[in-house]
Every structure is written in structure tokens, then in C-alpha cells.
């Protein structure tokens, strides 16, 4: 059995660890609220652009943008992987990277070449270990997503699709459901599917007017669809950041609770060991007195 001093050292160590995890839990809770507000604030913009883009795409049947054209034979694909820069957020990164790995294996079995874009340190490290073709990357985004920093990495994939180097582009991220649940998803970013432009009857009536294009319809549609795709990626990063802070808060709370339980167990062992030592000393004293 461990000595009293050793057990006391272990208790002190676990107590210090619990202080750290408790502080990280409180910080994550504060950041989580801001991240959720930021994520929800980005949704109306994406919805507005989607509705306008859907109406304009239908209003100009003579012109079909490259982002809307579906390609039958998929020989190459792009994958934008959104992960966190830091760890200590439970199984958040593990879940999305497992899904990405399955997609990469599936593409390899079908003879589809994949080029990847990594957003976040964890995804970059994972793709590097797999020896994947990483064509662009962006890391150290901080606590708030910055579209200006994202555009450069995203544009590499968008240009590759426009030039025909890839036939489809996927977006992998953690979708925020609630504080306790985050869902890893891999969805098709390009070509833009009809589901993304689906409108309710109210939306069709709200956006049923005719537009006056300046300088011309092609330029406006091109720019609008580009902004829409960028908004989709920005929204995915915002969702992933909200998921990160939620997962970290839950993970740190679980760590703090486990540390409290370990401290209780160690305290019980300490008391038993101390009591045994006291009993032994009393027995030796009684035995010595009896011998005298």
C-alpha cells in the first residue's frame, strides 16, 4: 500500500488538475454563448442570399452557372475539412475525422482522386498523417471566424471546380444541434444541389419580383453564387466553433466531476492508511509496555 506522503501528494495533484478543468469549463461556457450568438447571427444572411440566388437562377434559364452544372462522371473531388485548432473537446474531432476517413477510403476504392483543404490544426495534422493531397490550409482562426482569412483557402477549391480539375466539392464539419449534441456531417458543396435552393410558398412570394441587373445578369449571378458558397463555408466554420466550445465545456465538466470522485477515493485510502499507521503505533506501545 502506498505511503501517507505519497497519497497526500496524489490528492494535491488531482486537486490542482481539478482547478484547471473547472476554470476551462467556465471559460468554455462563456465562449460558447458568444459562439452560438455568432452562429445564429450568420444564418439570416445565408438564408437571404439563398432565396435571392434561387429566384435569380430560375429567372435566367438561358444562363447556367458552373456551380449549378452537375457532372456525371466524377473523376476528382475536393474536400474541405473543418476541425478545431485546439484539443480537450471530447470526441468532437474524432467523430468528424472518422467520417472523413470513410469518405476518403470510399473515394479511393472508386478511383476518385481527392484534394483536401484543411481548416483547423487538428484536420491538417490528420490529413498530413494520411499523406493526403492538401492543396490549401488555414489555421489559428481564434475564437471568431474571419471570412477574409477563409476566402484564400476556399478559393483554391472553387477555382479547381470552375476549371474542371475537380468534379465535386464536399464540406465536412460538426453541425451544432444543442449544447449536448453535435453532429458530424459531410455535405456536397458544389455543384449546388436543388435542395439548397428549395423555397417555401411564402419565400417564393416574397422574392417573386423582377430584378434590374447592373452591369448584366451573368456578372450578378456569378458574384451572388460565389458569395453564397462563401457564406455556406463561413456558416459551417461558425457551427463548428459553437460545437467546439459546447463539447469542451461538457468535457471539462466531466473531467472536473471525475477529479472530484478520484479525490474522494484517495481521501478514503489516505484515512485508512493513516488509521492503520496509528493502530500499529498504539499496538507497539502497548506491546512494549507489557514487555516491561
C-alpha positions in Angstrom: 0.0 0.0 0.0 1.3 3.5 -0.8 2.6 5.6 1.9 0.8 8.5 3.5 3.0 11.1 2.0 2.6 9.6 -1.5 -1.2 9.6 -1.2 -1.2 13.2 0.1 0.9 14.2 -3.0 -1.6 12.5 -5.3 -4.5 14.2 -3.7 -2.8 17.6 -4.1 -2.0 16.8 -7.8 -5.6 15.9 -8.6 -6.9 19.0 -6.8 -4.7 21.2 -8.9 -5.9 19.4 -12.0 -9.5 19.9 -11.0 -8.9 23.7 -10.5 -7.6 23.8 -14.1 -10.5 21.8 -15.6 -13.0 23.9 -13.6 -11.5 27.1 -14.9 -11.5 25.8 -18.5 -15.2 24.8 -18.1 -16.1 28.3 -17.1 -14.1 29.9 -19.9 -15.7 27.5 -22.5 -19.2 28.3 -21.2 -18.5 32.0 -21.7 -17.1 31.5 -25.2 -19.9 29.0 -26.1 -22.6 31.7 -25.6 -20.8 34.1 -27.8 -20.1 31.4 -30.5 -23.8 30.4 -30.5 -24.9 34.0 -30.9 -22.4 34.4 -33.8 -23.6 31.2 -35.4 -27.3 32.3 -35.2 -26.5 35.8 -36.5 -24.9 34.4 -39.7 -28.0 32.3 -40.6 -30.3 35.1 -41.8 -27.6 36.4 -44.2 -27.2 32.9 -45.7 -30.9 32.4 -46.0 -31.4 35.8 -47.7 -28.6 35.1 -50.2 -30.0 31.6 -50.8 -33.5 33.0 -51.6 -32.2 35.6 -53.9 -29.9 33.2 -55.7 -32.7 30.7 -56.1 -35.0 33.2 -57.7 -32.3 34.6 -60.0 -31.3 31.2 -61.1 -34.8 30.4 -62.1 -35.3 33.9 -63.7 -32.3 33.3 -66.0 -32.8 29.8 -67.6 -30.7 30.8 -70.5 -27.6 31.0 -68.4 -26.4 28.2 -66.1 -23.5 28.9 -63.8 -20.7 26.4 -63.4 -21.7 25.9 -59.7 -25.1 24.7 -60.8 -24.0 22.3 -63.5 -23.9 18.7 -62.4 -21.2 16.5 -63.8 -21.9 12.8 -64.5 -18.5 11.2 -64.4 -16.8 12.1 -61.1 -13.0 11.5 -61.5 -11.7 14.0 -58.9 -13.2 15.5 -55.8 -12.4 18.3 -53.4 -12.8 18.0 -49.6 -13.0 21.0 -47.2 -12.4 19.6 -43.7 -13.3 21.9 -40.8 -11.9 21.0 -37.4 -10.7 22.8 -34.3 -7.2 24.3 -33.6 -7.1 23.0 -30.1 -7.9 19.8 -28.3 -9.6 19.0 -25.0 -13.1 19.0 -26.6 -14.1 15.4 -26.2 -14.7 13.2 -29.3 -15.6 16.2 -31.5 -12.7 16.0 -33.9 -12.5 12.2 -33.7 -16.1 11.9 -34.9 -15.7 14.2 -37.9 -12.3 12.8 -38.9 -13.7 9.3 -38.8 -16.4 10.3 -41.3 -13.8 12.0 -43.5 -11.6 8.9 -43.4 -14.5 6.7 -44.5 -15.2 9.1 -47.4 -11.6 9.1 -48.5 -11.5 5.3 -48.4 -14.7 5.2 -50.4 -13.3 7.6 -53.0 -10.1 5.6 -53.2 -12.0 2.4 -53.9 -13.9 4.1 -56.7 -10.7 5.5 -58.3 -11.6 9.1 -57.4 -8.7 11.4 -56.7 -9.3 13.7 -53.7 -7.6 17.0 -52.9 -8.2 18.5 -49.5 -8.4 21.8 -47.8 -7.8 21.9 -44.0 -9.4 24.5 -41.8 -8.0 23.9 -38.3 -4.9 22.4 -36.9 -6.4 19.0 -36.0 -7.7 18.4 -39.5 -4.4 19.5 -41.0 -2.4 17.1 -38.8 -4.8 14.3 -39.6 -4.6 14.8 -43.4 -0.8 15.1 -43.2 -0.5 11.8 -41.4 -2.7 10.2 -44.1 -0.3 11.7 -46.7 -3.4 13.3 -48.4 -3.1 15.9 -51.1 -3.6 19.1 -49.1 -3.8 22.0 -51.6 -4.7 24.8 -49.1 -5.0 25.3 -45.4 -5.9 27.9 -42.7 -5.2 27.5 -39.0 -5.2 29.6 -35.8 -8.6 31.2 -36.6 -9.1 32.2 -32.9 -12.4 32.3 -31.2 -14.2 34.1 -34.1 -14.3 33.0 -37.8 -12.9 35.6 -40.1 -14.2 35.3 -43.7 -11.2 37.2 -45.1 -8.9 34.5 -43.8 -11.1 31.7 -45.1 -11.6 33.0 -48.6 -8.0 32.3 -49.7 -8.1 28.6 -48.8 -11.7 28.2 -50.1 -10.9 29.8 -53.4 -8.4 27.1 -54.3 -11.2 24.5 -54.3 -13.6 26.8 -56.1 -11.2 27.6 -58.8 -10.3 24.0 -59.2 -14.0 23.2 -59.7 -14.6 26.1 -62.1 -11.6 24.9 -64.2 -12.8 21.3 -64.2 -9.9 19.9 -62.1 -12.4 18.5 -59.6 -16.0 17.4 -60.4 -17.5 17.7 -56.9 -16.6 19.5 -53.7 -17.6 18.3 -50.2 -17.7 20.2 -46.9 -17.1 18.3 -43.6 -17.8 19.9 -40.3 -19.6 19.4 -37.0 -23.2 20.7 -37.1 -24.4 22.3 -33.8 -27.6 20.7 -32.6 -27.6 21.7 -28.9 -25.1 22.0 -26.1 -25.0 18.3 -25.5 -25.1 17.1 -29.1 -23.0 17.9 -32.2 -23.5 16.0 -35.4 -20.6 15.3 -37.8 -21.7 15.9 -41.4 -20.2 15.7 -44.9 -22.4 17.5 -47.4 -22.0 18.4 -51.0 -20.9 22.0 -51.5 -20.5 22.0 -55.3 -22.4 21.6 -57.5 -25.1 23.4 -55.6 -28.0 20.9 -55.3 -31.6 21.7 -55.9 -32.3 21.0 -52.3 -30.3 24.1 -51.3 -32.5 26.3 -53.4 -35.8 24.8 -52.3 -38.2 27.5 -51.3 -41.4 27.6 -49.4 -44.5 29.2 -50.9 -44.0 32.3 -48.6 -40.4 32.7 -49.8 -41.5 32.4 -53.4 -44.0 35.1 -53.0 -41.5 37.3 -51.0 -38.9 37.0 -53.8 -41.2 36.9 -56.8 -40.3 40.3 -58.2 -38.2 41.0 -61.3 -34.6 42.3 -61.0 -32.8 45.0 -62.9 -29.3 43.8 -63.4 -26.2 46.1 -63.4 -24.0 45.6 -65.3 -25.5 42.4 -66.6 -27.3 39.2 -65.4 -24.2 37.0 -65.8 -22.0 39.2 -63.6 -24.6 39.5 -60.9 -25.4 35.7 -60.8 -21.7 34.9 -60.8 -20.9 37.2 -57.9 -24.0 36.2 -56.0 -23.4 32.5 -56.2 -19.8 33.0 -55.1 -20.9 34.9 -52.1 -23.4 32.2 -51.3 -20.8 29.5 -51.4 -18.5 31.6 -49.2 -21.5 32.1 -46.8 -22.0 28.3 -46.6 -18.4 27.7 -45.6 -18.5 30.6 -43.1 -21.6 29.2 -41.6 -20.0 25.7 -41.3 -17.0 27.2 -39.5 -19.3 29.1 -37.2 -21.3 26.0 -36.4 -18.0 24.0 -35.8 -16.8 26.7 -33.4 -20.0 26.7 -31.4 -19.8 22.9 -31.3 -16.2 23.1 -30.1 -17.0 25.3 -27.1 -20.0 23.2 -26.2 -18.0 20.0 -26.4 -15.1 21.5 -24.4 -17.5 22.7 -21.7 -19.1 19.3 -21.4 -15.7 17.5 -21.5 -14.2 19.8 -18.8 -17.2 19.4 -16.6 -16.9 15.6 -16.9 -13.2 15.9 -16.0 -13.9 18.1 -13.0 -16.5 15.6 -11.8 -14.2 12.6 -12.3 -11.4 14.5 -10.4 -13.7 15.1 -7.5 -14.5 11.4 -7.4 -10.8 10.5 -7.5 -10.1 12.9 -4.7 -12.8 11.3 -2.6 -11.4 7.8 -3.2 -7.9 8.9 -2.5 -9.0 10.6 0.7 -10.7 7.4 1.9 -7.5 5.4 1.2 -5.5 8.1 3.0 -7.7 7.9 6.1 -7.5 4.1 6.1 -3.7 4.2 5.8 -3.3 6.8 8.4 -5.6 4.9 10.8 -3.6 1.7 10.2 -0.4 3.5 11.0 -1.9 4.9 14.2 -3.2 1.5 15.2 0.2 -0.1 14.6 2.0 2.5 16.7 -0.5 2.0 19.6 0.0 -1.7 19.3 3.8 -1.3 19.5 3.5 1.0 22.5 1.1 -1.4 24.3 3.4 -4.4 23.4 6.5 -2.6 24.7 4.7 -1.6 28.0 3.6 -5.2 28.5 7.1 -6.5 28.0 8.5 -4.1 30.6 
